[in-house]
Amino acid sequence: MIGQIWDAALYKPLLNILAFFVSVIPGGDLGIAIIILTILVKTALFPLSQKSIEGQAKMNLLNPELSKIKKSGASKEEQARLTFELYKKHKTNPFSGCLLVLIQFPIIIALYYVFYNGLSFDAGNLYSFIKVPSQINMNFLGILDIAKNHIWILAILAGVSQFFQAYFMPKPPKVETKEGSFQESFAKSMNMQMKYVFPFIVAFIAYSLSGAVALYWITSNMFAIGQQIYVNKNKKLISVQQ
């Protein structure tokens, strides 16, 4: 039952959209079709991801005020009330990114399986109004065979793009304290790992999987980088009303 819902709601729609793009792209270049499909999915999720990035930026800017509340010596109930009032005043929801994760994660998994399980552009998997592509070109731009694993150039690009995605993420403001709290130390440690360790993990995974998955990962990261740069430059979106 769950498998049927998964196929009907996510897997088959994405597979059919990809089949459509392959059928209309000159030469049936699968790599170009993957890039277009990824951009289409990321664009559809743009409002949610935009709200999540803006919310994260605002939360980072509110950290000094939240720190003052925690150090005020007030009871937990009073701290909770003051924190709620602070969020309400600045129209910030600490859980704004949860909806994006809940919606985006199944789509990412479905896209992954579309590429990982091999493309089955047969009549049984396609809608009646989608034609079976007459030609599927696995050589992206006539250079890279994205059906193969261990494509080092795509693995490197996946790792580099992951680094810059972490680099452009909103950063918490520096708060001068005599001794860093466990929460602050943990946050800094996670930030360092996301920036310097996770890209190597992404590169390794992209190297181990097919070039199609790596190309999807690179395109997704590049879209996210552009979106984060846009948010960082738009001061009205990430500033907190005083």
C-alpha positions in Angstrom: 0.0 0.0 0.0 2.7 2.5 1.0 4.8 1.5 -2.0 1.8 2.2 -4.3 1.3 5.6 -2.8 5.0 6.3 -3.1 5.0 5.4 -6.8 1.8 7.3 -7.6 2.6 10.5 -5.7 6.3 10.8 -6.2 8.3 8.2 -8.2 6.2 8.0 -11.3 5.5 11.8 -11.6 9.2 12.6 -11.5 10.0 9.7 -13.8 7.4 10.9 -16.3 8.6 14.5 -16.2 12.2 13.3 -16.8 11.0 11.2 -19.7 9.2 14.2 -21.2 12.3 16.3 -21.0 14.5 13.6 -22.5 12.0 13.2 -25.4 12.0 17.0 -26.3 15.7 17.8 -25.7 17.7 17.5 -29.0 19.8 14.4 -28.9 18.0 13.1 -25.8 20.7 14.3 -23.5 19.8 12.8 -20.1 22.2 15.1 -18.2 20.5 18.2 -19.5 17.1 16.6 -18.6 18.3 16.0 -15.1 19.5 19.6 -14.7 16.1 20.9 -15.9 14.2 18.5 -13.7 16.2 19.5 -10.6 15.8 23.2 -11.3 12.0 22.6 -11.7 11.7 20.8 -8.4 13.9 23.4 -6.6 11.8 26.2 -8.1 8.6 24.6 -6.9 10.1 24.4 -3.4 11.5 27.9 -3.6 8.9 29.6 -1.5 9.3 27.1 1.3 13.1 27.1 1.2 13.2 30.9 1.0 11.1 31.1 4.1 13.3 28.6 5.9 16.5 30.5 5.0 15.0 33.8 6.1 13.8 32.3 9.3 17.2 30.9 10.0 18.8 34.3 9.4 16.4 36.0 11.7 16.9 33.3 14.4 20.7 33.9 14.2 20.2 37.6 14.6 17.9 37.0 17.7 20.6 34.9 19.4 21.9 37.8 21.6 18.4 38.6 22.8 17.7 34.9 23.5 21.0 34.7 25.4 20.0 37.7 27.6 16.7 35.9 28.5 18.6 32.7 29.5 21.0 34.7 31.7 18.3 36.8 33.3 17.8 34.4 36.1 14.0 34.3 35.5 12.0 31.1 36.0 11.6 28.6 33.1 8.0 29.7 32.7 9.0 33.4 32.5 11.8 32.6 30.1 9.4 30.7 27.9 7.0 33.6 28.0 9.7 36.2 27.1 11.0 34.0 24.3 7.5 33.6 22.8 7.0 37.3 23.0 10.4 37.9 21.3 9.4 35.5 18.4 6.0 37.1 18.1 7.5 40.7 18.1 9.9 39.8 15.2 7.4 37.5 13.5 9.8 34.6 13.7 9.0 30.9 13.9 11.8 28.7 15.2 10.2 25.7 13.4 9.8 27.4 10.0 12.2 25.0 8.4 10.5 21.9 9.6 7.8 22.0 6.9 10.4 22.4 4.2 12.3 19.3 5.4 9.1 17.3 5.7 8.1 18.1 2.1 11.5 18.2 0.5 13.0 15.0 1.9 10.6 12.5 0.2 11.1 14.4 -3.1 14.8 14.1 -2.8 14.6 10.4 -2.0 12.2 9.8 -5.0 14.6 11.7 -7.3 17.5 9.6 -6.0 15.7 6.4 -6.7 14.7 7.6 -10.2 18.4 7.8 -11.0 19.7 5.0 -8.8 17.4 2.3 -9.8 18.0 2.9 -13.5 15.7 4.7 -15.8 12.7 2.6 -16.9 11.2 4.6 -19.7 8.8 1.8 -20.7 5.1 2.1 -21.3 4.3 0.5 -18.0 5.9 3.3 -16.0 4.8 6.2 -18.2 1.5 8.0 -18.4 -0.6 7.5 -21.6 0.2 11.1 -22.7 3.9 10.8 -22.3 5.8 9.3 -25.2 8.6 6.8 -24.6 11.8 8.7 -25.5 13.1 7.5 -28.9 16.7 8.3 -27.8 18.4 8.4 -24.5 21.9 9.9 -24.6 23.8 9.0 -21.4 26.8 11.1 -22.5 26.3 14.4 -20.9 27.2 17.1 -23.4 29.0 14.3 -25.3 31.7 14.2 -22.7 30.7 12.3 -19.5 28.9 9.0 -19.4 26.6 9.7 -16.4 25.4 6.1 -16.3 28.8 5.1 -14.9 30.1 5.3 -11.3 33.4 6.8 -10.1 33.3 10.0 -12.2 35.9 11.9 -10.2 35.2 15.3 -11.8 31.5 15.2 -10.8 32.5 14.0 -7.4 34.8 17.0 -6.9 32.2 19.4 -8.2 29.7 17.9 -5.8 32.0 18.4 -2.8 33.0 21.9 -3.8 29.4 23.0 -4.4 28.5 21.5 -0.9 31.3 23.5 0.7 30.0 26.8 -0.9 26.5 26.0 0.1 27.6 25.7 3.7 29.8 28.8 3.3 26.9 31.0 2.2 24.5 29.8 4.9 23.5 32.5 7.4 26.1 32.6 10.2 25.3 33.2 13.9 26.6 36.6 15.2 29.6 36.5 17.5 28.6 37.1 21.1 31.3 38.0 23.5 31.3 35.8 26.5 33.9 34.8 29.1 33.3 31.1 28.6 31.5 29.6 25.6 28.4 27.5 26.6 28.0 23.9 25.5 25.3 25.0 23.0 27.7 27.6 21.4 30.5 25.1 21.2 28.3 22.5 19.7 27.0 25.0 17.1 30.5 26.0 16.1 31.5 22.4 15.9 28.6 21.5 13.7 29.3 24.6 11.5 32.9 23.5 11.0 31.9 20.0 10.2 29.2 21.1 7.7 31.7 23.4 6.0 34.9 21.2 6.0 33.9 17.6 6.7 30.6 17.1 5.0 31.8 18.2 1.5 34.3 15.3 1.6 31.5 12.9 2.5 29.3 14.2 -0.3 32.2 13.9 -2.7 32.8 10.3 -1.6 29.1 9.4 -2.0 28.9 11.1 -5.4 32.0 9.2 -6.5 30.5 5.9 -5.4 27.1 6.5 -7.1 26.2 7.0 -10.8 27.0 10.3 -12.5 23.3 11.0 -12.8 22.9 11.2 -9.0 26.1 13.3 -8.8 24.8 15.7 -11.5 21.5 16.1 -9.6 23.4 16.8 -6.4 25.6 19.5 -8.0 22.6 21.2 -9.7 20.7 21.2 -6.4 23.6 22.7 -4.5 24.2 25.4 -7.1 20.5 26.4 -7.0 20.7 26.5 -3.2 23.9 28.6 -3.3 22.2 31.1 -5.6 19.2 31.3 -3.4 21.4 31.9 -0.3 23.4 34.6 -2.0 20.1 36.3 -2.9 18.9 36.2 0.7 22.2 37.4 2.1 22.2 40.4 -0.3 18.5 41.3 0.4 18.9 43.1 3.7 15.1 43.6 4.0 14.6 39.8 4.1 17.2 38.9 6.7 17.1 42.0 8.9 15.1 42.0 12.1 12.9 44.9 12.8 14.1 46.9 15.7 
